[in-house]
Amino acid sequence: MTTIRAAGPDDGELLARLNQFIQTFHLQQRPDHFRTTHLPELAAWYRSLLEQPTTRAWIAHMDGAPVGYVLAICQQAPETPFTQPRAWLEIDQLAVDPDFRRQGIGRALVREAVSEAYARGLERVEAASWSFNADTHEVFRRLGFAPKTVRFERLEKA
């Protein structure tokens, strides 16, 4: 049975351990961008982030064992000459243990974040994902997300 609970600053080490599933994948795909993380440093980073009132995280447990998490941050952007002011919830990280994927855990975690956005009066929820992460793209598509922008990079020197 899957249960989801809100995470707090005391869950920093647990989130750091759960992050290893996705960080390893990112490092394999883009070693030019990502680096090996260190558990104490990462745990402290999560603790400090979760002390902020704009940050929320949830942890999924399967039969009592932690198997995934989602991290979300409330964002605001002021009006500019080009854009309207806006506020939204950014799904910053989503990770599920590979042994427990395709069981609805990622979808349940994203739904928890979306519910939090609506409870805070935020009508928009956004997420970004690396282009190589097709599984995550599919999770978001199935939950009603659609691509918003496409970011390009030039890999060759001129």
N, C-alpha and C positions, 0 to 999 in steps of 0.2 A: 504494500500500500504506500502511495506517495503522499507525503505531507509537505507543506511549505510554511516556513516561519520567517518572520522579519529578522534580519541580522542587525547586530549592534557593534559598537567598537570592540567589545570583547571577542568578537568572531574574526578579528583580523587574521590570526594564524590559520584558521579554518579556510577562509576565503583565499589566502595565499596558497594553501595546498590545493584547493579546487581549481585555482587559476592555472596550475601547472599543465592541465590537460590541453587548454587552448594555447598557452604560451609556448609549449613545445611544438605544437602544430605551426604557430606563427613563425617561430624560429626556423623550423625546417623549410618553410615556404619562402621566407624573406630574411635570411641571415644578414643581409646588408642593412636591414632596418632594426630588427629585434636583437636583444641580447639575452644571455642567460640571466635569470633572476636568482636572487638569494632570499630564502624564506624569511629570515629576520627583517631584512630591509623591506620586503614586500608586505609582511604582516604589519609593520609600523605604518606603512603607507596607507593600507586599508583602514587601520584604526583611526588615523588622523582624518581620512576622508569621511568616515562614518560618524565622526564627531560634528560634522557640518550639518546644519538643519536642511540643507538643500539636497543632501545625498541619502538615498535609501538603497537597501539591498535585501534580497530574500534568498534563503537557502532551501533547496529541495532535499528531502530525506526519503529514501526508499527502505522500508522495513527498519527504520531507525538510523540508517547509515547515510551520511551526507553524500549526495551524488551530483549536485549542480548548484549554480547560483546565477542571479541576475543583479547587476548594479545599475542604478539609474540616478541621474542628476537633473534637478530642476534648473533650467536655463532661462535667461532673459536677454533680449536684445532691444536696445532703444530704437526709436524711429530715426531714420536717416533720410537724406534727400531722395533715396531710391526705394526705401522699404518702410512698411508699417512697423510699429513696435510689436513685439510678440513675446510670448512665454510658452515654454514647452517642456516636456519631460524627455530627456535624452537617455535612451537605453545605451549605456556605455560599454557594458560587458555582459556576455552571456556564455556560460560554460556548463557542459554536462559531461560527466564521465563517459568515455566511449563505450564502456560495457553496459550503459543504461540508456543509450540513445535510441531514438525511434519508439519511445514508449510514452510520448506526450509530455515529458518533463520540461523540455525547453518551451513548449507552447504554454504550459501551465505557469512557468516563471514569467514569461512575457505578459500573459494575461494579468498576473498579479501587479506588474509594473503599470500596465494600462489602467487598472482599477485605481491605483494610487494617484495617477495623473488626474483622473476624473474626480476623485475625492478632494483633490487640491484645487479643483476648478480649472485645471488645464485641459484644453480641448485638443491639443496637439501632442502626439508622441512620435518621436523620431529615433532612428537607429542608423548607425553606419557599420559597414562590414567590409573587410578586405575583399577584393575581387576574386580571390582564390577560394573563398569560403562559401561554396555553393550550398552546402547543407544549411547553413544559417540563413542564407538568402531564401531558401525554400520555407523555412519556419516562418520568417516574416511575411512572405507572400501569402501563405495559408492563413495568416492572422489578419489579412487585410491591408498590409503595408504595400506601398508601391514605390518604385525608385523615384527620387526627387532630384538629385543632381548626380553627375558623373564627374569624377576627378581623374585627370590624366597626369602622367609623369613622363618626362623624357629620360630614357635610360642611357642613351648614347651621348657622348660629348660632341659638341658642334665642331 
